[in-house]
């Protein structure tokens, strides 16, 4: 089964286009380095919670939008090599990050059900 990297972050709404540009560059590199798919989703219906929620998890402010994304890989070994290669590719970009990376949540997941 596939291996999945998941991401959750808050992006200043004014930085949407800069974020899309960065995501396209990263996505192209991930695909070049073995990813099966790369998906970025801009929050549209992401409610605040009472105990927990996506906005609370990333400490979203009023001028930010929640972004949810994932990358699928054929297996963990391909992911490990592809992630390393992509991080090296992306270090050559001089543009500042259009979001606060300290509030980004991410992790790798082994697929247990895939329909």
C-alpha positions in Angstrom: 0.0 0.0 0.0 1.0 3.6 -0.5 2.7 5.8 2.1 1.3 9.3 2.8 2.8 12.5 4.1 0.2 14.9 5.5 0.5 18.6 6.3 -1.6 21.2 8.0 -0.7 24.9 8.2 -2.0 28.4 8.4 -1.1 30.8 5.5 -1.7 34.5 5.5 -4.6 35.0 3.1 -2.8 37.8 1.4 0.0 35.3 0.6 -2.2 32.9 -1.4 -0.6 33.4 -4.8 3.0 33.2 -3.3 2.0 30.0 -1.5 0.5 28.5 -4.7 3.8 29.3 -6.5 5.9 27.7 -3.8 3.5 24.7 -3.7 3.8 24.2 -7.5 7.6 24.2 -7.3 7.6 21.8 -4.4 5.0 19.5 -6.1 7.0 19.3 -9.3 10.1 18.3 -7.3 8.2 15.7 -5.2 6.8 14.2 -8.4 10.2 14.2 -10.1 11.6 12.4 -7.0 9.0 9.6 -6.9 5.7 10.9 -5.5 2.6 9.5 -7.0 0.5 12.5 -6.2 0.7 15.9 -4.6 -2.4 17.8 -3.4 -2.8 21.2 -1.8 -6.1 22.4 -0.5 -7.0 26.0 0.5 -9.5 26.1 3.4 -13.1 26.9 2.4 -15.3 25.5 5.1 -13.0 25.0 8.1 -14.9 25.9 11.3 -13.5 26.8 14.7 -13.9 24.2 17.3 -14.8 24.3 21.0 -12.2 21.7 22.1 -10.0 21.2 19.0 -10.1 22.0 15.3 -7.9 22.6 12.3 -7.8 26.4 13.0 -6.9 25.8 16.7 -4.3 23.2 15.8 -2.3 25.7 13.7 -3.1 28.8 15.8 -4.8 30.5 12.9 -5.3 34.2 13.1 -8.1 36.2 11.5 -6.0 37.1 8.5 -5.0 33.5 7.7 -6.4 30.5 5.9 -5.9 26.8 6.8 -4.2 24.7 4.2 -4.4 20.9 4.2 -2.2 18.9 1.9 -0.8 15.5 1.3 1.7 13.6 -0.9 1.3 9.9 -1.8 4.3 7.7 -2.4 4.5 4.1 -3.6 6.3 3.1 -0.3 8.3 4.5 2.6 11.7 3.9 1.0 10.7 6.0 -2.0 9.3 8.7 0.3 12.5 8.8 2.4 14.7 9.2 -0.7 12.2 11.6 -2.5 11.8 13.8 0.6 15.5 14.2 1.0 16.0 15.0 -2.7 13.2 17.5 -2.7 14.4 19.3 0.4 17.8 19.6 -1.4 16.1 20.9 -4.5 14.0 23.5 -2.5 17.1 24.9 -0.7 18.1 26.6 -3.9 15.0 28.8 -3.9 15.7 32.3 -2.6 12.1 33.4 -2.0 10.9 33.7 1.6 8.4 31.2 3.0 4.9 32.7 2.6 3.8 31.2 6.0 5.1 30.5 9.5 6.7 27.1 9.3 6.8 26.8 13.1 3.1 26.3 13.1 3.0 23.7 10.4 2.0 20.2 11.4 3.3 17.2 9.3 3.8 13.5 9.5 4.2 10.3 7.6 1.5 7.7 7.6 1.4 4.1 6.6 -1.8 3.4 4.6 -4.0 0.8 6.4 -7.2 1.0 4.2 -7.3 2.2 0.6 -10.5 1.7 -1.5 
